[in-house]
Amino acid sequence: MSDLVTRAQLIMLAELLDVEPERLRHLERLGADGLRTLRERISDRLFDEQAAVFARLNRLAPLVPNGVVAKLSQAIVPPLVAGRAAGALGVENPGRATSVLSDLSAEYMADCAPYLDQRTVAVLAPNIPVDVLVPAANELMRRHAYVTASWFLDYSTPELVLGLEEGITDKAGLLHTTALVQSDERLEEIIRILPTERVAVIVRTAVSSPDLLMAGLSVLSRLSPELTASLGDVLFEELDDDGLTDVLRTVVERDAVTELLTVAAALRPAALARLAANPYLTEPGTLEMFVLRAAEQDYWAGLDRVAEHLTGEAARLLEERLTEARPAAS
């Protein structure tokens, strides 16, 4: 799957419907925006059908002390029911919701979080104290529940973003979560909130495994060119020549060439020179794959910048393939 953002939206839809992502793969053609719209409509419909029930619960809420609500919920209320009800109650009574959450265990909050109405997360998340949210976030990291965690990151205040980054011990999980933030504009805001040295730690984590590399590339490909260039330098400094070859192999095997080319368009000359000098990239089969993906997306900026740094037979071959693939644009 070439579009990592589309993949993330497909995973979110699969979790909402409680099915395996592969069962929905035929919907990939809708693209990231189309999948997001479909998912939000389904989610809204599911929760709106229960609006009358939640309204009655809201009227009863002031009659029960916060401590009793927390104790009884953990003892007898299933997470699915608690999560779906908590969102509606929290919107009507945000102050009370914060107090109740403070009395819940991190494990129970993590149990309930996937069943929240995402529209209510926008109201709840900014009001949750960082010392309450961080333990629950670490529990979500332990469970690899990155989609759910991303909802809270999406709507966190700058103070909460800083607190989550500092308090979450699993930086690999944090990278996965960050890659699932839904809008490019919000992703840029989050990255810019964090101090440079903290972002560098997260970016360096990307070279730890193929899955993390895909998450890291997804993040870099969605940022502004200026920020991508800076973080690209951090990533390339972490890689020796063999490491860079492994990255390129993974990019081809995981069909993430489009994301790499988007990043390449913003890279600074030193990083581009290393990329263009890599023996694996200059193989005819790799260059052919890069041209094919660029043609599919009609996006040539990244490949043109790589071409500027190629020499010898690789430069000749790429020029020939580019002329064939886009004769009208040459």
C-alpha positions in Angstrom: 0.0 0.0 0.0 1.7 3.2 -1.2 -0.3 5.8 0.8 0.6 5.4 4.5 -2.0 8.0 5.5 -4.7 6.0 3.7 -3.5 2.9 5.5 -3.9 4.7 8.9 -7.4 5.8 8.0 -8.3 2.2 7.0 -7.0 0.9 10.3 -9.2 3.5 12.2 -12.3 2.4 10.2 -11.5 -1.3 10.9 -11.3 -0.6 14.6 -14.6 1.3 14.6 -16.3 -1.7 12.8 -14.3 -4.3 14.8 -13.0 -6.1 11.8 -9.5 -6.9 10.4 -8.2 -4.1 8.1 -7.7 -6.6 5.3 -11.4 -7.1 5.0 -11.8 -3.4 4.1 -8.8 -3.1 1.7 -11.2 -2.7 -1.3 -12.1 0.7 0.2 -8.5 1.9 -0.2 -9.5 3.5 -3.5 -11.4 6.1 -1.6 -8.1 7.6 -0.4 -7.3 9.1 3.0 -9.9 11.9 2.8 -12.7 9.6 1.6 -12.0 7.0 4.3 -11.9 9.7 7.0 -15.3 11.0 5.8 -16.8 7.5 5.7 -15.4 6.7 9.2 -16.7 9.9 10.7 -20.2 9.4 9.3 -20.4 5.9 10.5 -19.1 6.9 14.0 -21.6 9.8 14.2 -24.5 7.5 13.2 -23.6 4.9 15.8 -23.5 7.5 18.6 -26.4 9.6 17.5 -28.6 6.6 17.7 -28.0 6.5 21.4 -28.4 10.2 22.0 -31.7 9.9 23.8 -30.2 7.4 26.3 -27.3 9.6 27.0 -29.5 12.7 27.5 -31.4 10.8 30.3 -28.1 9.8 31.9 -27.0 13.5 31.8 -30.0 14.4 33.8 -29.2 11.8 36.5 -25.5 12.7 36.6 -25.7 15.5 39.2 -27.4 13.1 41.7 -24.4 10.7 42.1 -21.1 11.8 43.8 -18.0 11.6 41.7 -16.3 9.0 43.9 -19.3 6.7 43.7 -19.4 7.0 39.9 -15.8 6.0 39.6 -16.0 3.1 42.0 -19.2 1.7 40.6 -18.0 2.1 37.0 -14.9 0.1 37.5 -16.8 -2.6 39.5 -19.8 -3.2 37.3 -19.9 -1.2 34.1 -18.4 -2.8 31.0 -15.8 -0.6 29.2 -17.9 -0.4 26.0 -20.9 1.0 27.9 -18.7 3.3 30.1 -16.8 4.6 27.1 -19.9 5.4 25.0 -21.7 7.0 27.9 -18.6 8.9 29.3 -18.2 10.9 26.2 -21.7 12.4 26.3 -21.6 13.0 30.0 -18.2 14.7 29.7 -19.4 17.1 27.1 -22.3 18.2 29.3 -20.3 18.1 32.5 -16.6 18.5 31.7 -15.6 19.5 35.2 -17.2 16.4 36.7 -15.7 14.2 34.0 -12.2 15.4 34.9 -12.8 14.7 38.6 -14.2 11.2 37.8 -11.3 10.4 35.5 -8.9 11.3 38.3 -10.4 8.4 40.4 -10.2 5.8 37.7 -7.3 3.4 37.1 -5.2 3.8 34.0 -6.1 0.3 33.0 -9.9 1.0 33.1 -9.5 4.3 31.2 -7.5 2.5 28.5 -10.3 -0.1 28.4 -12.9 2.5 27.8 -11.1 4.9 25.5 -11.6 3.0 22.2 -15.4 3.3 22.7 -15.5 7.1 23.1 -17.3 9.2 20.5 -14.5 11.0 18.8 -16.5 14.2 18.7 -16.4 14.3 22.5 -12.6 13.7 22.6 -12.2 17.2 21.3 -14.0 18.5 24.4 -12.6 16.1 26.9 -8.9 15.9 26.0 -8.0 19.6 26.6 -9.5 19.4 30.1 -7.8 16.2 31.3 -4.8 17.0 33.6 -1.5 15.7 32.3 -0.9 13.6 35.5 -4.2 11.8 34.7 -3.7 11.4 31.0 -0.1 10.2 31.0 -0.6 6.9 32.9 -3.6 6.1 30.6 -1.4 7.0 27.6 1.4 4.7 28.7 -1.2 1.9 29.1 -2.4 2.5 25.6 1.2 2.3 24.4 1.7 -1.0 26.2 -1.3 -2.3 24.3 -0.2 -0.8 21.0 -3.5 1.0 20.9 -2.0 3.8 18.8 -5.1 4.8 17.0 -7.0 5.5 20.2 -4.0 7.4 21.6 -3.8 9.5 18.5 -7.3 10.9 19.2 -6.1 12.5 22.4 -2.9 13.8 20.9 -4.9 15.3 18.1 -6.9 17.5 20.5 -4.3 18.1 23.3 -3.3 21.6 24.3 0.4 22.6 23.9 0.9 21.9 27.6 -0.6 18.4 27.2 1.5 17.7 24.1 4.7 18.6 26.1 3.5 16.5 29.0 2.6 13.5 26.9 6.0 13.6 25.1 7.8 13.8 28.4 5.7 11.3 30.2 5.3 8.6 27.6 8.3 6.2 28.0 7.7 4.2 24.8 9.1 6.6 22.1 8.5 4.0 19.4 4.8 4.0 20.4 4.8 7.7 20.4 6.1 7.8 16.8 3.4 5.4 15.7 0.8 7.6 17.5 2.1 10.8 16.0 1.9 9.3 12.5 -1.8 8.7 13.0 -2.7 12.4 13.7 -5.3 13.1 11.1 -4.5 16.5 9.5 -1.2 17.6 8.2 -1.7 21.0 9.7 -2.2 19.6 13.2 0.7 17.3 12.8 2.9 20.3 11.9 1.6 22.1 15.0 2.4 19.2 17.3 6.0 18.8 15.9 6.7 22.5 16.3 5.4 22.5 19.9 8.1 20.1 20.9 11.7 21.1 21.6 14.1 20.2 18.8 16.1 17.7 20.8 12.9 15.8 21.8 11.7 15.6 18.2 15.2 14.3 17.2 14.8 11.4 19.7 11.5 10.5 18.1 12.9 10.7 14.6 16.0 8.6 15.4 13.6 5.9 16.7 12.4 5.5 13.1 15.4 3.5 12.1 14.8 0.8 14.7 12.4 -1.3 12.6 10.6 -1.4 9.2 7.3 -0.5 10.8 8.8 2.5 12.6 10.5 3.6 9.4 7.1 3.6 7.7 5.7 5.7 10.5 8.6 8.1 10.4 8.4 8.5 6.6 4.7 9.2 6.9 5.4 12.0 9.4 8.2 13.5 7.4 6.2 13.4 4.1 3.4 15.4 5.6 5.3 18.3 7.1 6.3 21.6 5.6 9.5 21.5 3.4 11.5 23.5 5.9 10.7 21.1 8.8 11.1 18.0 6.6 14.6 19.2 5.6 15.6 19.7 9.3 14.3 16.4 10.5 15.6 14.7 7.3 19.1 15.7 8.3 18.6 14.2 11.8 17.4 10.9 10.2 20.3 10.7 7.7 22.9 11.4 10.4 21.6 8.3 12.2 22.2 6.1 9.2 25.5 4.7 8.0 25.7 3.5 4.4 24.5 0.0 5.1 21.7 1.5 7.2 20.6 3.7 4.3 20.6 0.7 2.0 18.3 -1.1 4.5 16.0 1.9 4.5 15.8 2.0 0.7 15.1 -1.7 0.5 12.3 -1.4 3.1 10.8 1.6 1.2 10.6 -0.5 -2.0 9.4 -3.6 -0.3 6.7 -1.7 1.7 5.7 0.3 -1.4 6.5 3.7 0.3 8.4 5.2 -2.6 5.9 8.0 -2.9 6.5 9.1 0.7 10.3 8.9 0.2 10.1 11.0 -2.9 8.0 13.6 -1.1 10.7 13.8 1.6 13.5 13.9 -1.0 12.0 17.0 -2.6 12.7 18.9 0.7 16.0 17.4 1.6 19.2 19.5 1.8 22.0 18.8 -0.7 24.2 16.7 1.7 21.4 14.3 2.5 20.4 14.1 -1.2 24.0 13.4 -2.3 24.1 10.4 0.1 20.8 9.2 -1.1 21.8 9.4 -4.8 25.2 7.8 -4.2 23.6 4.7 -2.6 24.3 1.6 -4.7 20.9 0.1 -4.2 19.1 3.3 -5.4 21.2 3.4 -8.5 20.2 -0.2 -9.5 18.1 -0.1 -12.7 15.2 -1.9 -11.0 15.1 0.6 -8.1 15.2 3.6 -10.5 12.5 2.0 -12.6 10.3 1.6 -9.5 10.9 5.3 -8.5 9.9 6.5 -12.0 6.8 4.3 -12.0 5.6 5.7 -8.6 6.4 9.3 -9.6 4.4 8.8 -12.8 1.4 7.3 -10.9 1.2 10.3 -8.7 2.3 12.8 -11.4 4.7 14.1 -8.8 8.3 14.7 -10.1 9.9 17.1 -7.7 11.6 14.5 -5.5 12.9 12.4 -8.3 14.2 15.5 -10.1 16.1 16.5 -7.0 17.6 13.0 -6.8 18.5 13.2 -10.5 20.6 16.3 -9.9 23.0 14.3 -7.8 23.3 11.2 -9.9 26.3 10.5 -12.1 27.4 8.1 -14.7 25.2 5.3 -16.0 22.6 5.8 -13.3 22.1 9.5 -14.4 21.8 8.4 -18.0 19.3 5.7 -17.2 17.1 7.9 -15.1 17.1 10.7 -17.7 16.1 8.2 -20.3 13.3 6.8 -18.1 12.1 10.3 -17.2 11.9 11.3 -20.8 9.8 8.2 -21.6 7.5 8.7 -18.6 6.7 12.4 -19.0 7.5 13.4 -22.6 5.1 16.4 -22.4 6.7 17.7 -19.2 10.3 17.4 -20.3 
